[in-house]
Amino acid sequence: MTESRHPRILVIKLSALGDFIQSLGAFRAIRDHHRGARITLLTTAPFVEMAVACGCFDDVWQDDRPRWWQVGRWFGHIRRLRRAGFTRVYDLQRSQRTGWYFRLLGPRSPEWIGIVPGCSHRYVDPPEDTHIMARHAGMLALAGIPDVPPPDLSFLHADVGHFAIKAPYALLVPGSSAHRAVKRWPAGQFAELAQALTREGVTPVLIGGPAERDAMRKITETCPETRDLCGQTDLAELVTLAQGARIAIGNDTGPLHIVAAAGCPTIALFSRESHPVRSRPPGPTVTVLQKPFLTELTVPEVLAAIDAQ
């Protein structure tokens, strides 16, 4: 590509939390490659704050994801993209929605790195057993970016002293997608694990949002020594807690990906609904335990994995 003096670059990454975390290395690689460019990220509301904080983008735009029948909003969105004068687009979302963005931009669309047929740099997705970060690296290689670093969360830091958590402590992440209960290790098993950690002098600390409140209540009722931080941690606090934790154990969910990327030794619990090769949490020390149904995973198996870390 022959770039103008001040090229404008668009990066698209709409969701989800785990995938967004695993895209941080690609964001950094794009920023380093286009040092003189103005780079915009198109994302959704939950990720705006993190996108601004990571320092890779000059602008962060929010995509309100119009429904297919909301024609006026679709074309308003496309007009905004056209007027921006982007010279290149990195479509890290690689979805049907972003494919339609490319098509609606028409014959004057910018250089487009993605999977949609007809784009200038078409990436053919490898088999499903390829990790998302490897897919990003393959896409960026087509655009002349040879190296993609691992995710770096060092831009997130907070004072967590007000939680007054006694060390050593372990983070427990009992949540996952509310509509995919098969991805959750039962709360009773987490409670038994919390008791075992307590007997070893390790403080169990529960991390999650309001959707996990009932599960966390069950765990704390069984093991009162557990600290319940349900809904109390922002992203920066979660990263800082992860950096001080002895270990983290949790289901395949966004917060566990954050914890792992922060460098915390992590035990990831995967059911048949998760794909460890494709979506293994990023991090230097991650162990995946997988069963077709997480009800089959025993506490002794998890404790053995913790001892092996």
C-alpha positions as CSV (number, residue, x, y, z in Angstrom):
1,M,0.0,0.0,0.0
2,T,1.2,3.5,-0.8
3,E,0.2,5.5,2.2
4,S,-0.6,9.1,2.3
5,R,1.2,11.5,4.6
6,H,-1.5,11.1,7.2
7,P,-3.3,7.8,6.5
8,R,-6.4,7.0,8.4
9,I,-6.8,3.4,9.6
10,L,-9.9,1.7,11.0
11,V,-9.7,-1.3,13.2
12,I,-13.0,-3.3,13.9
13,K,-13.4,-5.3,17.0
14,L,-17.0,-5.4,18.4
15,S,-17.0,-8.3,21.0
16,A,-16.7,-10.3,23.1
17,L,-14.7,-9.7,26.3
18,G,-12.4,-12.7,26.0
19,D,-11.8,-12.1,22.3
20,F,-11.2,-8.4,22.9
21,I,-8.5,-9.2,25.4
22,Q,-6.9,-11.6,23.0
23,S,-6.9,-8.8,20.3
24,L,-4.8,-6.4,22.4
25,G,-1.6,-7.7,20.8
26,A,-3.0,-7.1,17.3
27,F,-4.0,-3.6,18.4
28,R,-0.4,-2.9,19.5
29,A,1.1,-4.4,16.3
30,I,-1.1,-2.2,14.1
31,R,-0.3,0.9,16.1
32,D,3.5,0.2,15.9
33,H,3.2,-0.5,12.1
34,H,1.3,2.7,11.3
35,R,3.2,5.2,13.5
36,G,2.2,8.2,11.5
37,A,-1.4,7.3,11.0
38,R,-4.6,8.3,12.7
39,I,-6.1,5.1,14.0
40,T,-9.8,4.6,14.9
41,L,-11.3,1.6,16.7
42,L,-14.9,0.7,16.0
43,T,-16.2,-1.3,19.0
44,T,-19.2,-1.7,21.2
45,A,-20.1,0.0,24.5
46,P,-18.6,-2.5,26.9
47,F,-15.1,-2.0,25.5
48,V,-14.9,1.7,24.9
49,E,-13.2,2.4,28.2
50,M,-10.6,-0.3,27.8
51,A,-9.9,0.8,24.2
52,V,-9.3,4.3,25.2
53,A,-7.0,3.3,28.1
54,C,-4.8,0.9,26.0
55,G,-3.3,3.8,24.1
56,C,-3.4,2.2,20.7
57,F,-6.1,4.5,19.2
58,D,-6.5,8.1,18.4
59,D,-10.3,7.7,18.3
60,V,-12.8,5.1,19.6
61,W,-16.1,4.9,17.9
62,Q,-19.1,3.1,19.3
63,D,-21.0,0.7,17.1
64,D,-24.6,0.5,18.2
65,R,-25.2,-2.6,16.1
66,P,-28.4,-1.7,14.3
67,R,-30.8,-4.5,13.5
68,W,-31.2,-5.6,9.9
69,W,-34.5,-3.8,9.5
70,Q,-33.2,-0.5,10.8
71,V,-32.2,0.7,7.3
72,G,-31.7,4.3,8.2
73,R,-29.3,3.5,11.0
74,W,-27.4,1.2,8.8
75,F,-26.9,3.8,6.1
76,G,-26.1,6.5,8.6
77,H,-23.4,4.2,9.9
78,I,-22.0,3.6,6.4
79,R,-22.0,7.3,5.6
80,R,-19.9,8.0,8.7
81,L,-17.4,5.4,7.6
82,R,-17.2,6.8,4.1
83,R,-16.8,10.4,5.3
84,A,-13.9,9.4,7.5
85,G,-11.7,8.7,4.4
86,F,-10.1,5.5,5.8
87,T,-7.3,4.2,3.7
88,R,-7.2,0.8,5.3
89,V,-9.5,-1.4,7.5
90,Y,-8.4,-4.2,9.7
91,D,-11.5,-6.3,10.3
92,L,-10.6,-8.3,13.4
93,Q,-14.2,-9.2,14.1
94,R,-14.6,-11.1,10.8
95,S,-18.3,-11.5,11.2
96,Q,-21.4,-11.4,8.9
97,R,-22.1,-7.9,10.2
98,T,-18.7,-6.5,9.3
99,G,-18.8,-8.2,6.0
100,W,-21.9,-6.2,5.2
101,Y,-20.1,-3.0,6.2
102,F,-17.5,-3.9,3.5
103,R,-20.2,-4.6,0.9
104,L,-22.2,-1.4,1.6
105,L,-19.1,0.8,1.3
106,G,-19.2,-0.2,-2.4
107,P,-16.6,0.0,-5.1
108,R,-14.7,2.8,-3.3
109,S,-14.1,0.8,-0.2
110,P,-10.7,1.2,1.3
111,E,-8.1,-1.6,1.5
112,W,-9.7,-4.2,3.7
113,I,-7.9,-6.9,5.6
114,G,-10.5,-9.6,6.5
115,I,-12.3,-12.7,5.3
116,V,-15.1,-11.2,3.2
117,P,-15.0,-12.2,-0.5
118,G,-13.8,-9.4,-2.7
119,C,-11.7,-7.5,-0.1
120,S,-8.1,-6.4,-1.1
121,H,-6.4,-8.7,1.5
122,R,-8.6,-11.7,2.0
123,Y,-7.6,-14.0,4.8
124,V,-8.8,-17.6,4.4
125,D,-9.7,-18.8,7.9
126,P,-7.8,-21.9,8.9
127,P,-9.4,-24.9,10.5
128,E,-11.4,-24.2,13.7
129,D,-8.7,-25.7,15.9
130,T,-6.6,-22.5,15.3
131,H,-6.3,-20.0,18.2
132,I,-7.7,-16.6,17.7
133,M,-4.3,-14.9,18.2
134,A,-2.8,-17.1,15.5
135,R,-5.7,-16.0,13.2
136,H,-4.9,-12.4,14.0
137,A,-1.2,-12.9,13.2
138,G,-2.1,-14.6,9.9
139,M,-4.3,-11.7,8.9
140,L,-1.8,-9.0,9.8
141,A,1.0,-10.9,8.0
142,L,-1.0,-10.3,4.8
143,A,-0.8,-6.6,5.4
144,G,2.9,-6.6,6.0
145,I,2.9,-6.8,9.8
146,P,5.1,-9.8,10.6
147,D,5.0,-9.9,14.4
148,V,2.1,-9.7,16.8
149,P,3.0,-9.5,20.6
150,P,0.9,-11.2,23.3
151,P,-1.7,-9.2,25.1
152,D,-0.3,-6.6,27.5
153,L,-2.6,-5.3,30.3
154,S,0.1,-3.1,31.9
155,F,-2.0,0.0,31.1
156,L,-4.5,-1.1,33.7
157,H,-3.6,-0.6,37.4
158,A,-5.5,0.3,40.5
159,D,-5.1,0.6,44.2
160,V,-6.8,-2.5,45.7
161,G,-5.8,-1.9,49.3
162,H,-9.4,-1.1,50.2
163,F,-10.4,-4.7,49.6
164,A,-8.1,-5.7,52.5
165,I,-7.6,-9.2,51.1
166,K,-5.3,-11.4,53.2
167,A,-2.5,-13.0,51.2
168,P,-2.0,-15.6,49.9
169,Y,-5.3,-15.6,48.0
170,A,-6.8,-17.4,45.0
171,L,-9.3,-15.9,42.5
172,L,-12.4,-18.0,41.8
173,V,-14.4,-17.1,38.6
174,P,-17.6,-19.1,38.8
175,G,-19.5,-17.3,36.0
176,S,-19.9,-17.6,32.2
177,S,-22.5,-16.8,29.6
178,A,-25.9,-16.8,31.3
179,H,-27.5,-18.7,28.4
180,R,-24.8,-21.4,28.3
181,A,-25.1,-23.1,31.7
182,V,-23.1,-26.1,30.5
183,K,-20.0,-23.9,30.6
184,R,-20.3,-23.5,34.4
185,W,-18.7,-25.7,36.9
186,P,-21.3,-26.2,39.6
187,A,-21.3,-23.7,42.5
188,G,-21.2,-26.6,44.9
189,Q,-17.9,-27.7,43.4
190,F,-16.5,-24.2,43.7
191,A,-17.6,-24.2,47.4
192,E,-15.8,-27.4,48.0
193,L,-12.7,-26.0,46.3
194,A,-12.9,-22.9,48.5
195,Q,-13.0,-25.0,51.6
196,A,-9.9,-26.9,50.5
197,L,-8.0,-23.7,49.7
198,T,-9.0,-22.3,53.1
199,R,-7.6,-25.4,54.8
200,E,-4.3,-24.7,53.0
201,G,-4.3,-21.1,54.3
202,V,-5.3,-19.6,51.0
203,T,-8.1,-17.0,50.9
204,P,-10.7,-17.7,48.2
205,V,-11.8,-14.5,46.4
206,L,-14.9,-14.6,44.2
207,I,-14.9,-12.4,41.0
208,G,-17.9,-11.8,38.8
209,G,-20.9,-9.7,38.1
210,P,-24.6,-9.6,39.2
211,A,-25.5,-12.7,37.1
212,E,-23.3,-14.8,39.4
213,R,-24.7,-13.4,42.6
214,D,-26.7,-16.6,43.5
215,A,-23.8,-18.9,42.8
216,M,-21.5,-16.7,44.8
217,R,-23.9,-16.6,47.7
218,K,-24.0,-20.5,47.7
219,I,-20.2,-20.6,47.8
220,T,-19.9,-18.1,50.7
221,E,-22.7,-19.8,52.7
222,T,-20.7,-23.1,52.4
223,C,-17.3,-21.5,53.0
224,P,-17.7,-18.2,55.1
225,E,-14.0,-17.5,54.8
226,T,-14.5,-16.7,51.1
227,R,-14.3,-13.0,50.1
228,D,-17.2,-12.2,47.8
229,L,-16.3,-9.3,45.4
230,C,-19.4,-9.7,43.2
231,G,-19.9,-6.6,41.1
232,Q,-17.2,-4.7,43.1
233,T,-14.2,-4.8,40.7
234,D,-13.6,-2.7,37.6
235,L,-11.1,-3.9,35.0
236,A,-8.1,-2.2,36.4
237,E,-8.8,-3.6,39.9
238,L,-9.3,-7.1,38.5
239,V,-5.9,-6.9,36.7
240,T,-4.2,-5.7,39.8
241,L,-5.8,-8.4,42.0
242,A,-4.7,-11.0,39.4
243,Q,-1.1,-9.8,39.5
244,G,-1.1,-10.4,43.3
245,A,-3.0,-13.7,43.3
246,R,-1.4,-17.1,43.9
247,I,-3.6,-18.7,41.3
248,A,-7.0,-18.3,39.5
249,I,-9.5,-21.0,38.8
250,G,-12.6,-20.4,36.7
251,N,-14.9,-21.1,33.8
252,D,-14.3,-20.1,30.2
253,T,-15.5,-16.5,30.5
254,G,-14.1,-13.0,29.8
255,P,-12.9,-12.2,33.3
256,L,-10.8,-15.4,33.4
257,H,-9.1,-14.3,30.1
258,I,-8.3,-10.9,31.8
259,V,-6.8,-12.7,34.8
260,A,-4.7,-15.0,32.7
261,A,-3.5,-12.1,30.4
262,A,-2.5,-10.2,33.5
263,G,0.0,-13.0,34.2
264,C,-1.7,-14.9,37.0
265,P,-1.3,-18.7,37.0
266,T,-4.6,-19.9,35.8
267,I,-6.7,-23.1,35.7
268,A,-9.4,-22.8,33.0
269,L,-12.3,-25.2,33.2
270,F,-13.7,-26.1,29.8
271,S,-16.8,-28.1,28.9
272,R,-17.7,-29.5,25.5
273,E,-19.0,-26.0,24.6
274,S,-15.5,-24.5,24.8
275,H,-12.6,-24.9,22.4
276,P,-9.3,-24.8,24.3
277,V,-7.1,-24.9,21.2
278,R,-9.1,-22.0,19.6
279,S,-9.9,-19.9,22.6
280,R,-7.4,-20.9,25.4
281,P,-6.9,-17.9,27.7
282,P,-3.7,-16.0,27.0
283,G,-1.0,-16.0,29.6
284,P,2.3,-17.5,30.5
285,T,1.0,-20.2,32.8
286,V,-2.4,-21.6,31.9
287,T,-3.7,-25.1,32.4
288,V,-6.9,-26.3,30.7
289,L,-9.1,-28.9,32.3
290,Q,-11.8,-30.2,30.0
291,K,-14.7,-32.5,30.4
292,P,-17.8,-32.9,28.1
293,F,-19.9,-31.8,31.1
294,L,-18.3,-29.8,33.9
295,T,-20.4,-31.8,36.4
296,E,-18.0,-34.6,35.7
297,L,-15.0,-32.5,36.8
298,T,-14.0,-33.3,40.4
299,V,-12.5,-31.1,43.0
300,P,-9.5,-33.5,43.5
301,E,-8.7,-33.1,39.8
302,V,-8.7,-29.3,40.1
303,L,-6.6,-29.5,43.3
304,A,-4.1,-31.7,41.5
305,A,-3.8,-29.2,38.7
306,I,-3.2,-26.4,41.2
307,D,-0.4,-28.4,42.9
308,A,1.1,-29.0,39.4
309,Q,1.3,-25.3,38.6
